[in-house]
């Protein structure tokens, strides 16, 4: 038998060996990523109280602005505060460990990419966490304070809340002539839930340029198609704004303006990607100038 003759069993063994090596590498990188996540989670849990104070700053400032000089938050179950810190630690641990996770993801997929694909994929891997951080910061410092001001504006925040016990230990009675005081006694986990949902929602919305530009590089989206579906995008963005924000027109308008601006930026980035790809194809002699002009002549098609 010549050296070129192979049996089906040999072909199966040759194809199985690389697969096992890839699976082993994937397992090792997943283990390292999980270890990095656990370490980040432990670090965040050790300073969980400070992180919680930072996340509750919007509601604290709102309560003080509405006339409560001593904001108080409570929890009603023995385990509630502990699991609140666990939730904070999980989100914070994921953020701290993301560079490590992204590094192992890159090292796993990079050997299977061409040079131009590596140059295209790496910038998005860096831009994604930065855009998420920008969205989270926008939610925490702009949107959440507006949401808290809207919700707490319907409740009374009397100045004596948190000071119902006198120095002698007697309970001070709040005397009212008539009616019932509707006061806000905030729970830590429920107030934090609103903040985390806003942070995650805006962080994901800010990923829109990365997602659409990657789809443009993969040929799944075009600038012409994004321009043609602009009116549907407006409806979709308005729907998202109504779902993830309180029924406050100001907050909804802010979210719509920001996300729609990101959509327009995405159109510009996708058009730039297409232009670069066509310039490369033209240099290689695979694209005519007439085809290029027809491809980018979108204004006439839309009319």
C-alpha positions as CSV (number, residue, x, y, z in Angstrom):
1,X,0.0,0.0,0.0
2,X,1.4,3.4,-1.0
3,X,1.8,6.2,1.5
4,X,-1.1,8.2,-0.1
5,X,-3.6,5.4,0.6
6,X,-5.6,6.0,3.6
7,X,-8.5,4.1,5.2
8,X,-11.7,5.7,6.4
9,X,-10.6,4.9,10.0
10,X,-7.4,6.9,9.5
11,X,-9.3,9.9,8.1
12,X,-11.6,9.8,11.1
13,X,-8.7,9.7,13.5
14,X,-7.0,12.6,11.7
15,X,-10.1,14.7,12.0
16,X,-10.8,13.7,15.6
17,X,-7.4,14.7,17.0
18,X,-7.8,18.5,16.1
19,X,-11.4,18.5,17.5
20,X,-10.2,17.0,20.8
21,X,-7.4,19.6,21.0
22,X,-9.9,22.4,20.4
23,X,-12.3,21.1,23.0
24,X,-9.5,20.8,25.5
25,X,-8.4,24.4,24.8
26,X,-12.0,25.6,25.1
27,X,-12.4,23.8,28.4
28,X,-9.1,25.3,29.8
29,X,-10.1,28.8,28.7
30,X,-13.6,28.4,30.1
31,X,-12.1,27.3,33.5
32,X,-9.8,30.3,33.5
33,X,-12.7,32.7,32.7
34,X,-14.8,31.2,35.4
35,X,-12.0,31.5,37.9
36,X,-11.5,35.2,36.9
37,X,-15.3,35.8,37.4
38,X,-15.2,34.2,40.8
39,X,-12.2,36.3,41.9
40,X,-14.0,39.4,40.6
41,X,-17.1,38.4,42.4
42,X,-15.2,37.9,45.7
43,X,-13.6,41.3,45.3
44,X,-16.9,43.1,44.7
45,X,-18.5,41.2,47.6
46,X,-15.8,42.4,50.0
47,X,-16.7,46.0,49.1
48,X,-20.4,45.3,48.4
49,X,-21.6,47.8,50.9
50,X,-19.8,50.7,49.2
51,X,-21.0,49.6,45.8
52,X,-24.6,49.5,47.1
53,X,-24.2,53.0,48.6
54,X,-23.0,54.2,45.2
55,X,-25.9,52.5,43.3
56,X,-28.4,54.1,45.7
57,X,-27.0,57.6,45.4
58,X,-29.8,58.6,42.9
59,X,-32.6,57.6,45.2
60,X,-30.8,59.2,48.2
61,X,-30.4,62.5,46.4
62,X,-34.0,62.4,45.3
63,X,-35.3,61.8,48.8
64,X,-33.2,64.6,50.2
65,X,-34.4,66.9,47.4
66,X,-38.0,66.1,48.2
67,X,-37.6,67.1,51.9
68,X,-36.3,64.0,53.7
69,X,-33.1,65.0,55.5
70,X,-32.5,61.4,56.7
71,X,-33.1,58.9,53.9
72,X,-33.6,55.3,55.2
73,X,-33.7,52.1,53.3
74,X,-34.9,48.8,54.8
75,X,-34.9,45.1,54.3
76,X,-37.7,42.8,55.6
77,X,-36.1,39.4,55.5
78,X,-32.9,38.2,57.3
79,X,-31.3,36.9,54.0
80,X,-32.4,39.9,51.9
81,X,-29.4,42.1,52.4
82,X,-27.0,39.2,51.8
83,X,-28.5,38.2,48.5
84,X,-28.6,41.8,47.5
85,X,-24.8,41.9,47.9
86,X,-24.6,38.6,46.0
87,X,-26.5,40.2,43.0
88,X,-24.2,43.2,43.1
89,X,-21.1,41.0,43.3
90,X,-22.3,38.9,40.3
91,X,-22.7,42.0,38.1
92,X,-19.5,43.6,39.4
93,X,-17.6,40.4,39.0
94,X,-18.7,40.1,35.4
95,X,-17.5,43.6,34.7
96,X,-14.2,43.1,36.4
97,X,-13.5,39.8,34.7
98,X,-14.6,40.9,31.3
99,X,-11.1,41.8,30.1
100,X,-9.9,38.3,31.0
101,X,-12.9,36.7,29.4
102,X,-12.5,38.8,26.3
103,X,-8.8,37.9,26.2
104,X,-9.5,34.1,26.3
105,X,-12.3,34.5,23.7
106,X,-9.9,36.3,21.4
107,X,-7.1,33.7,21.9
108,X,-9.6,30.9,21.1
109,X,-11.0,32.4,17.9
110,X,-8.0,34.3,16.6
111,X,-6.1,31.3,15.1
112,X,-9.1,30.5,12.9
113,X,-9.4,34.1,11.5
114,X,-7.6,35.7,8.6
115,X,-5.5,38.7,9.1
116,X,-8.2,41.1,7.8
117,X,-10.8,39.4,10.0
118,X,-8.6,39.8,13.1
119,X,-8.1,43.5,12.3
120,X,-11.9,43.9,12.0
121,X,-12.9,41.8,15.1
122,X,-10.4,43.2,17.6
123,X,-11.6,46.8,17.6
124,X,-15.2,45.7,18.4
125,X,-14.0,43.5,21.2
126,X,-12.5,46.7,22.8
127,X,-15.4,49.0,21.9
128,X,-18.1,46.8,23.3
129,X,-17.2,47.2,27.0
130,X,-16.5,50.9,26.6
131,X,-19.9,51.4,25.1
132,X,-21.6,49.3,27.8
133,X,-19.8,51.4,30.4
134,X,-21.0,54.6,28.7
135,X,-24.6,53.4,28.6
136,X,-24.4,52.3,32.2
137,X,-23.0,55.6,33.3
138,X,-25.7,57.5,31.3
139,X,-28.4,55.4,33.0
140,X,-27.0,55.8,36.5
141,X,-26.3,59.6,36.4
142,X,-29.1,60.8,34.1
143,X,-32.0,58.3,33.7
144,X,-32.3,56.8,37.2
145,X,-32.4,60.2,39.0
146,X,-35.2,61.2,36.6
147,X,-37.0,58.0,37.2
148,X,-36.7,58.3,41.0
149,X,-37.9,61.9,40.9
150,X,-40.9,60.8,38.9
151,X,-41.9,57.8,41.1
152,X,-41.2,59.4,44.5
153,X,-43.0,62.6,43.5
154,X,-46.3,60.8,44.2
155,X,-45.4,59.9,47.8
156,X,-45.0,61.9,50.9
157,X,-41.5,62.0,52.4
158,X,-42.0,63.6,55.9
159,X,-39.0,65.0,57.7
160,X,-39.6,62.8,60.8
161,X,-39.1,59.5,59.0
162,X,-36.2,57.7,60.6
163,X,-36.6,59.8,63.8
164,X,-39.7,58.3,65.4
165,X,-37.7,57.1,68.5
166,X,-36.7,59.7,71.0
167,X,-33.5,59.7,73.0
168,X,-35.3,58.2,76.0
169,X,-36.5,55.3,74.0
170,X,-40.1,56.4,73.7
171,X,-41.9,56.2,70.4
172,X,-42.9,59.7,69.2
173,X,-46.4,59.9,67.8
174,X,-47.1,61.6,64.6
175,X,-50.3,63.5,65.1
176,X,-52.4,64.5,62.1
177,X,-55.8,66.2,62.1
178,X,-57.3,64.1,59.3
179,X,-56.4,61.7,56.5
180,X,-53.6,59.1,56.2
181,X,-50.0,59.8,55.5
182,X,-48.8,57.7,52.5
183,X,-45.1,57.5,53.1
184,X,-42.2,55.8,51.2
185,X,-40.4,53.1,53.1
186,X,-38.0,51.8,50.5
187,X,-36.7,48.3,50.4
188,X,-33.1,47.8,49.4
189,X,-33.6,45.0,46.9
190,X,-36.6,46.6,45.1
191,X,-34.9,49.9,44.8
192,X,-31.7,48.3,43.6
193,X,-33.7,46.2,41.1
194,X,-34.8,49.4,39.3
195,X,-31.3,50.7,39.1
196,X,-29.7,47.5,37.8
197,X,-32.4,47.1,35.2
198,X,-31.8,50.6,33.9
199,X,-28.0,50.1,33.9
200,X,-28.3,46.8,32.0
201,X,-30.9,48.1,29.6
202,X,-29.0,51.2,28.6
203,X,-25.7,49.3,28.5
204,X,-27.2,46.9,26.0
205,X,-28.8,49.7,23.9
206,X,-25.4,51.3,23.6
207,X,-24.2,48.1,21.9
208,X,-26.3,49.0,18.8
209,X,-23.4,50.5,16.8
210,X,-21.2,47.4,17.5
211,X,-23.9,45.0,16.6
212,X,-25.0,46.7,13.3
213,X,-21.4,47.3,12.2
214,X,-20.5,43.7,12.8
215,X,-23.5,42.7,10.8
216,X,-22.4,45.1,8.1
217,X,-18.9,43.5,8.0
218,X,-20.6,40.1,7.7
219,X,-22.8,41.3,4.9
220,X,-26.0,40.8,7.0
221,X,-26.8,44.6,7.0
222,X,-26.3,47.4,4.6
223,X,-26.4,51.2,4.9
224,X,-29.1,51.3,2.3
225,X,-31.2,48.7,4.2
226,X,-30.8,50.6,7.5
227,X,-31.9,53.8,5.8
228,X,-34.9,52.1,4.2
229,X,-36.0,50.7,7.6
230,X,-35.5,54.0,9.5
231,X,-39.2,54.5,10.1
232,X,-39.5,51.0,11.6
233,X,-36.5,51.6,13.7
234,X,-38.2,54.8,15.1
235,X,-41.2,52.7,16.1
236,X,-39.0,50.0,17.7
237,X,-37.0,52.6,19.6
238,X,-40.1,54.3,20.9
239,X,-41.4,50.9,22.0
240,X,-38.2,50.1,23.9
241,X,-38.2,53.6,25.5
242,X,-41.8,53.0,26.7
243,X,-40.9,49.6,28.2
244,X,-37.6,50.3,30.0
245,X,-38.3,53.8,31.3
246,X,-41.0,55.0,33.7
247,X,-44.1,56.7,32.2
248,X,-42.3,60.0,32.2
249,X,-42.2,61.8,28.8
250,X,-38.8,63.5,29.6
251,X,-37.1,60.2,30.3
252,X,-38.6,58.5,27.3
253,X,-37.5,61.4,25.0
254,X,-34.0,61.2,26.4
255,X,-33.7,57.5,25.7
256,X,-35.3,57.8,22.3
257,X,-32.9,60.6,21.3
258,X,-29.8,58.7,22.5
259,X,-30.7,55.4,20.9
260,X,-31.8,57.0,17.6
261,X,-28.6,58.9,17.5
262,X,-26.7,55.6,17.9
263,X,-28.8,54.2,15.1
264,X,-27.7,57.0,12.8
265,X,-24.1,56.5,13.9
266,X,-24.5,52.9,13.0
267,X,-25.6,53.8,9.5
268,X,-22.5,55.9,9.0
269,X,-20.3,53.1,10.3
270,X,-21.9,50.5,8.1
271,X,-21.5,52.8,5.1
272,X,-17.9,53.3,5.9
273,X,-17.4,49.5,6.2
274,X,-19.0,49.0,2.8
275,X,-16.9,51.8,1.2
276,X,-13.7,50.2,2.6
277,X,-14.7,46.8,1.3
278,X,-15.5,48.1,-2.1
279,X,-12.3,50.0,-2.3
280,X,-10.4,46.8,-1.6
281,X,-12.4,44.8,-4.2
282,X,-11.8,47.6,-6.7
283,X,-8.1,47.4,-6.1
284,X,-8.2,43.7,-6.7
285,X,-10.1,44.2,-9.9
286,X,-13.2,42.4,-8.6
287,X,-15.6,45.4,-8.6
288,X,-16.3,47.9,-11.4
289,X,-16.9,51.6,-10.8
290,X,-20.4,51.4,-12.2
291,X,-21.3,48.6,-9.7
292,X,-19.9,50.7,-6.9
293,X,-21.9,53.8,-7.9
294,X,-25.1,51.8,-8.2
295,X,-24.5,50.2,-4.8
296,X,-24.1,53.5,-3.0
297,X,-26.8,55.4,-4.9
298,X,-29.4,55.0,-2.1
299,X,-31.1,58.4,-2.0
300,X,-32.7,57.9,-5.4
301,X,-33.9,54.4,-4.5
302,X,-35.5,55.7,-1.3
303,X,-37.3,58.4,-3.2
